[in-house]
Amino acid sequence: VELDTLGDYAYAKDAAGSLNFAGAMSQASRIWRGLGRDAEAADMLDRARRAYDWALAHAPEGDNPQAFASPLAYASAELLRTTREARFNEDFLRAAVWAKEPGAEFEQYQVYDQSRAAWAYANCDPADVSLDVQAAARAAILRTAGWYAEQSGTMAYAFIRHPNAPISWGTGAYENYLTPVVWAYALTRDAQYLYWIVRTCDNTLGANPLGRSYIVGLGTRTVRAPLHNSRYCHLGEVVAGMHVEGPVARAEGY
């Protein structure tokens, strides 16, 4: 086993994992069906339904929203978008923060994360949803995208980052926080969001204080290996095109 470089991990079944799986399989079913792969799409949707029903039958005790409510909001919104069945809308309204507080953000740090639920519900057919809740979910996406852009715009080398998160290793190499801006652009086609998508890509491609591309092998000033530090020699270089961890290799464990 000490020679096996592949790490496989197994966990006990739980509701949150089953709901996240159900949401992903529901989305995959739409994609495969759009490609004309109807048999695979039907199988994926069946898997989504079974995972969803299992999770509802094994809801955890307690009121930790990340253990049930947030993944339920995500899975029910994806299944509603795929199937248009009313029961999934009912479940979404039971779990979504906007059903209780229309002005809620789509994420509250260390409390809940309903960002994917907001995106899925915002894209459901208006005939299948609560229009007020859909509008609130959509507004939460645009509010977050606007806040990210406003705060990120104060930097000399501006790219989208979480305004409350420090710049550390990995920041700027991966577009971790660009997702709400991409969603906002998809919903509105407003050029201001496209501007920030481009700026964030520019940063990864070299428009940063070091003038260095964080995609391996791209450009004349490119990183060569993960973390780009002395632990890696020319024999340990990775495949061209891989994103690496960014400008700071000074963190716990390095």
Protein Blocks (a to p, Z undefined) as FASTA:
>chain_A
ZZpmbdcddddddfklmmmmmmmmmmmmmmmmmnopamlmmmmmmmmmmmmmmmmmmcce
djdfklmmmmmmmmmmmmmmmnopaklmmmmmmmpmklmmmmbcfbdehkbccklmmmmm
mmpcfklmcfklmmmmmmmmmmmmmmmmmmmmmpmbacdddfkbccdehihjacfllmmm
mmmmmmnopaklmmmmmmmmmmmnopafkopafbehiajbdcfbehiiakbcfklccceh
iacebjblcdghZZ
